[in-house]
């Protein structure tokens, strides 16, 4: 496990305590950072490739990463679109490595072998590869053993639609055979995209069965699947930052954009009345969209929730195999 520095861990502990006292996720701990909306795919259930939001420059991303490093965020995910399409990716990875947070890298690229993954890998703590019917890259399941040379703690992310639920069993078994993890999420409804959300009850049933059979392989927390049928199960303990550096707040599905994090300190914004109003808006949302990032993470208001939210990563973070 990479040591981030005592100051960072104390900051995170303080944020957990603050959230506990307030009874809500004022401070987040996970950030999804969109490096680009450009993508080789046109998944019908996704709207990211349809967006035309400007991209930050290399130097602007540096400012943003420093902002996240000074906050309660302990895990940052480089995402897209396809982050491999950024020409300055190695610079961004190298700079991110200097910041006090763990770095997760997510790609759906079909031809991963064509990219300098050997150079990128040392900067990445967790490697996630999106593989599913929407990305038309199911053949990557046969290459999982090869991909582990870049990161022993390899994880597959797979999106399940209403037409490929039955295929989930062989995907999980294949990850088990390869010694890889798998994170399973439904195709959540997005504005401007096709609604392919699977039947919630059927999705819950098969995922909970697979979680029971392959507890070390399926890292999606059990609580996530349980929350899908709750009246309200999402929190702001996780955030998404767009390609222009602006924060989606309280969440991306409510289409609300907050401050420009290249200019406004995240820690300060979260304590404003505006941010408090956004959290109140989320608490009253009746969409029940099932967005993995918002439903899987805990509100960090109890020790039990802290354990449930972080448990999927314990084996990664303490593994000696990198």
Secondary structure per residue as TSV (DSSP state, phi and psi in degrees):
chain	resnum	aa	ss	phi	psi
A	1	X	-	360.0	128.0
A	2	X	-	-74.1	131.6
A	3	X	-	-83.6	124.9
A	4	X	-	-93.5	-7.4
A	5	X	-	106.9	139.3
A	6	X	H	-59.4	-38.8
A	7	X	H	-58.7	-40.6
A	8	X	H	-66.0	-46.0
A	9	X	H	-64.4	-36.4
A	10	X	H	-67.4	-37.1
A	11	X	H	-64.0	-43.3
A	12	X	H	-65.0	-43.2
A	13	X	H	-61.7	-40.8
A	14	X	H	-63.7	-39.4
A	15	X	H	-66.0	-40.0
A	16	X	H	-61.4	-44.2
A	17	X	H	-62.5	-40.7
A	18	X	H	-63.9	-44.9
A	19	X	H	-61.4	-38.8
A	20	X	H	-61.7	-45.6
A	21	X	H	-65.3	-42.4
A	22	X	H	-76.5	-22.0
A	23	X	T	74.7	21.9
A	24	X	S	-155.4	162.8
A	25	X	-	-84.7	76.2
A	26	X	-	-67.4	-48.2
A	27	X	S	-99.7	130.2
A	28	X	-	-90.3	164.8
A	29	X	-	-128.6	-8.8
A	30	X	E	-131.0	135.6
A	31	X	E	-130.5	126.8
A	32	X	E	-94.3	118.8
A	33	X	E	-110.7	115.1
A	34	X	E	-82.2	110.6
A	35	X	-	-79.2	-30.4
A	36	X	-	-163.0	154.3
A	37	X	S	-95.9	-7.4
A	38	X	-	-65.4	140.0
A	39	X	-	-156.0	148.1
A	40	X	S	-78.7	-14.1
A	41	X	-	-108.8	163.0
A	42	X	-	-131.1	55.8
A	43	X	-	-56.8	128.7
A	44	X	T	-66.4	-25.4
A	45	X	T	-87.4	-0.5
A	46	X	-	-114.6	147.7
A	47	X	-	-115.9	0.7
A	48	X	G	-61.2	-45.5
A	49	X	G	-67.8	-14.3
A	50	X	G	-84.9	-15.3
A	51	X	-	-82.7	148.0
A	52	X	-	-118.1	27.9
A	53	X	-	-64.5	135.0
A	54	X	-	-61.9	156.1
A	55	X	-	-103.3	143.7
A	56	X	-	-69.3	154.8
A	57	X	-	-76.7	172.2
A	58	X	H	-57.9	-48.3
A	59	X	H	-65.0	-36.0
A	60	X	H	-67.8	-37.8
A	61	X	H	-64.9	-34.6
A	62	X	H	-59.1	-45.2
A	63	X	H	-61.4	-42.0
A	64	X	H	-63.2	-44.2
A	65	X	H	-64.3	-37.7
A	66	X	H	-64.5	-39.4
A	67	X	H	-60.3	-46.7
A	68	X	H	-64.1	-36.6
A	69	X	H	-64.3	-30.6
A	70	X	T	-83.8	-4.1
A	71	X	S	-99.0	-167.9
A	72	X	S	-81.3	-5.4
A	73	X	-	-63.1	127.5
A	74	X	-	-115.4	-12.8
A	75	X	E	-138.1	122.1
A	76	X	E	-115.1	134.2
A	77	X	E	-110.5	120.4
A	78	X	E	-80.8	118.3
A	79	X	E	-136.9	-175.7
A	80	X	S	-144.7	-145.0
A	81	X	S	36.5	-151.8
A	82	X	-	-118.7	106.8
A	83	X	G	-62.2	-22.8
A	84	X	G	-66.0	-13.0
A	85	X	G	-82.2	-7.3
A	86	X	-	-78.0	123.2
A	87	X	T	-68.0	-23.6
A	88	X	T	-98.6	21.1
A	89	X	H	-56.8	-44.3
A	90	X	H	-62.7	-37.0
A	91	X	H	-62.8	-43.3
A	92	X	H	-66.3	-41.0
A	93	X	H	-64.0	-44.5
A	94	X	H	-62.2	-42.3
A	95	X	H	-68.7	-41.9
A	96	X	H	-58.8	-34.0
A	97	X	H	-64.8	-22.8
A	98	X	T	-82.4	-9.2
A	99	X	S	-93.3	152.9
A	100	X	S	-81.3	66.6
A	101	X	S	-155.4	160.4
A	102	X	E	-84.4	148.1
A	103	X	E	-114.9	126.2
A	104	X	E	-109.2	136.2
A	105	X	E	-121.4	125.8
A	106	X	E	-118.0	128.1
A	107	X	E	-136.6	153.0
A	108	X	-	-124.2	12.6
A	109	X	-	-59.3	132.3
A	110	X	S	-72.1	-37.6
A	111	X	-	-106.4	60.6
A	112	X	G	-59.6	-31.8
A	113	X	G	-65.4	-16.4
A	114	X	G	-83.8	-5.7
A	115	X	S	-107.8	154.5
A	116	X	-	-77.2	59.6
A	117	X	H	-61.5	-29.2
A	118	X	H	-61.3	-34.4
A	119	X	H	-77.2	-36.1
A	120	X	H	-74.9	-35.4
A	121	X	H	-53.9	-40.6
A	122	X	T	-61.7	-19.5
A	123	X	T	-89.8	-9.7
A	124	X	-	-104.7	130.1
A	125	X	S	-84.8	-39.8
A	126	X	E	-133.6	127.2
A	127	X	E	-107.2	120.2
A	128	X	E	-115.5	134.2
A	129	X	E	-120.7	121.1
A	130	X	E	-79.4	118.8
A	131	X	-	-133.8	118.9
A	132	X	S	-168.1	178.3
A	133	X	T	-62.8	-35.8
A	134	X	T	-61.9	-37.3
A	135	X	T	-86.8	-2.4
A	136	X	T	51.4	42.2
A	137	X	-	-133.5	33.5
A	138	X	G	-59.1	-22.1
A	139	X	G	-63.5	-18.5
A	140	X	G	-66.7	-20.3
A	141	X	G	-60.0	-29.2
A	142	X	G	-80.6	-6.8
A	143	X	G	-111.8	11.5
A	144	X	H	-58.0	-40.9
A	145	X	H	-61.3	-37.2
A	146	X	H	-66.9	-39.0
A	147	X	H	-68.4	-23.4
A	148	X	T	-68.1	-12.5
A	149	X	T	-67.8	-21.9
A	150	X	T	-87.1	-32.2
A	151	X	-	-160.4	118.3
A	152	X	S	-63.7	-28.6
A	153	X	S	-91.3	57.6
A	154	X	E	-76.8	139.1
A	155	X	E	-133.6	136.3
A	156	X	E	-94.2	134.6
A	157	X	E	-105.9	126.8
A	158	X	E	-130.1	131.5
A	159	X	E	-95.6	129.2
A	160	X	E	-104.6	126.7
A	161	X	-	-105.2	178.9
A	162	X	T	-71.6	-5.4
A	163	X	T	-111.7	-5.7
A	164	X	S	-129.4	26.1
A	165	X	G	-62.1	-39.7
A	166	X	G	-66.0	-24.1
A	167	X	G	-75.5	-9.0
A	168	X	H	-63.6	-33.4
A	169	X	H	-62.6	-45.5
A	170	X	H	-71.4	-27.9
A	171	X	H	-65.8	-44.5
A	172	X	H	-65.1	-42.5
A	173	X	H	-62.2	-39.4
A	174	X	H	-65.0	-40.6
A	175	X	H	-64.6	-39.5
A	176	X	H	-60.2	-45.4
A	177	X	H	-62.4	-36.3
A	178	X	H	-85.6	-6.1
A	179	X	T	73.9	24.8
A	180	X	-	-104.1	164.3
A	181	X	E	-95.4	167.6
A	182	X	E	-144.1	136.0
A	183	X	E	-113.4	120.1
A	184	X	E	-108.3	127.9
A	185	X	E	-139.8	151.8
A	186	X	E	-83.4	159.8
A	187	X	-	-76.6	97.2
A	188	X	-	-76.1	148.3
A	189	X	-	-63.3	129.6
A	190	X	-	-125.7	146.7
A	191	X	T	-61.2	128.9
A	192	X	T	82.9	-0.4
A	193	X	S	-112.7	164.9
A	194	X	-	-74.9	136.8
A	195	X	-	-84.1	104.8
A	196	X	-	-118.2	24.3
A	197	X	-	-59.2	125.8
A	198	X	-	-71.5	162.3
A	199	X	-	-58.7	123.3
A	200	X	H	-60.4	-46.5
A	201	X	H	-63.0	-43.0
A	202	X	H	-67.1	-40.5
A	203	X	H	-63.9	-45.6
A	204	X	H	-59.0	-45.9
A	205	X	H	-61.3	-50.8
A	206	X	H	-69.1	-37.0
A	207	X	H	-68.3	-40.7
A	208	X	H	-68.2	-34.1
A	209	X	H	-65.8	-44.5
A	210	X	H	-68.5	-34.9
A	211	X	H	-63.6	-37.1
A	212	X	H	-71.2	-40.7
A	213	X	H	-75.6	-34.5
A	214	X	T	-128.3	63.4
A	215	X	T	-62.3	-27.5
A	216	X	T	-91.4	-8.9
A	217	X	T	-97.8	-48.6
A	218	X	B	-82.9	107.3
A	219	X	-	-94.4	-6.0
A	220	X	S	-60.0	124.7
A	221	X	-	-63.5	144.0
A	222	X	H	-55.9	-36.6
A	223	X	H	-61.8	-28.8
A	224	X	H	-62.1	-49.2
A	225	X	H	-64.4	-34.6
A	226	X	H	-66.8	-38.3
A	227	X	H	-68.0	-20.7
A	228	X	T	-60.7	-25.8
A	229	X	T	-101.2	3.0
A	230	X	S	-76.2	156.6
A	231	X	S	-64.7	-36.2
A	232	X	-	-149.9	121.8
A	233	X	-	-133.7	10.1
A	234	X	-	-104.4	160.5
A	235	X	-	-144.0	169.5
A	236	X	S	-98.0	26.6
A	237	X	S	-76.4	-2.2
A	238	X	E	-134.2	142.8
A	239	X	E	-130.3	160.6
A	240	X	E	-124.6	131.8
A	241	X	E	-113.5	127.0
A	242	X	-	-76.2	172.3
A	243	X	T	-64.6	-19.0
A	244	X	T	-93.6	6.7
A	245	X	S	86.6	-0.2
A	246	X	E	-89.7	142.2
A	247	X	E	-84.7	126.8
A	248	X	E	-76.4	119.4
A	249	X	-	-148.5	129.6
A	250	X	S	-77.5	-23.1
A	251	X	-	-156.7	167.0
A	252	X	G	-71.4	-32.0
A	253	X	G	-73.7	-16.5
A	254	X	G	-94.5	2.6
A	255	X	T	57.5	27.1
A	256	X	-	-96.9	132.2
A	257	X	E	-115.7	130.2
A	258	X	E	-95.7	-140.1
A	259	X	E	-76.3	165.2
A	260	X	E	-83.1	111.2
A	261	X	T	-78.5	3.0
A	262	X	T	-83.5	-10.3
A	263	X	T	-125.5	-34.2
A	264	X	S	-106.0	125.2
A	265	X	-	-61.6	127.2
A	266	X	H	-59.3	-44.4
A	267	X	H	-58.5	-39.0
A	268	X	H	-72.4	-41.7
A	269	X	H	-60.4	-40.9
A	270	X	T	-62.8	-18.1
A	271	X	T	-96.9	4.0
A	272	X	S	-82.0	163.1
A	273	X	H	-65.6	-34.0
A	274	X	H	-60.8	-46.1
A	275	X	H	-65.3	-39.2
A	276	X	H	-62.3	-38.6
A	277	X	H	-65.8	-36.9
A	278	X	H	-64.9	-41.7
A	279	X	H	-65.3	-35.7
A	280	X	H	-65.9	-38.4
A	281	X	H	-61.5	-43.8
A	282	X	H	-63.9	-39.3
A	283	X	H	-65.1	-20.1
A	284	X	T	-103.3	4.6
A	285	X	-	-69.6	135.3
A	286	X	-	-112.5	17.6
A	287	X	-	-69.0	-34.6
A	288	X	-	49.0	49.9
A	289	X	-	-73.4	-23.1
A	290	X	-	77.5	15.8
A	291	X	-	-56.0	118.4
A	292	X	H	-53.2	-47.5
A	293	X	H	-59.2	-38.4
A	294	X	H	-86.7	-26.0
A	295	X	H	-91.7	-28.3
A	296	X	H	-80.9	-28.3
A	297	X	S	-85.9	148.0
A	298	X	-	-81.1	159.4
A	299	X	-	-81.2	-4.6
A	300	X	-	55.4	48.5
A	301	X	-	-115.2	7.4
A	302	X	S	-157.5	155.3
A	303	X	H	-61.1	-35.9
A	304	X	H	-62.0	-42.1
A	305	X	H	-69.2	-36.8
A	306	X	H	-58.8	-46.7
A	307	X	H	-62.9	-46.4
A	308	X	H	-61.7	-38.5
A	309	X	H	-72.3	-36.7
A	310	X	H	-94.7	-17.3
A	311	X	H	-51.3	-41.8
A	312	X	H	-59.5	-22.1
A	313	X	H	-102.0	-6.5
A	314	X	H	-56.9	-47.4
A	315	X	H	-62.8	-33.9
A	316	X	H	-68.0	-51.2
A	317	X	H	-67.5	-29.3
A	318	X	T	-102.4	2.5
A	319	X	-	-70.3	140.5
A	320	X	S	-87.4	-12.1
A	321	X	-	-87.7	111.0
A	322	X	-	-133.5	360.0
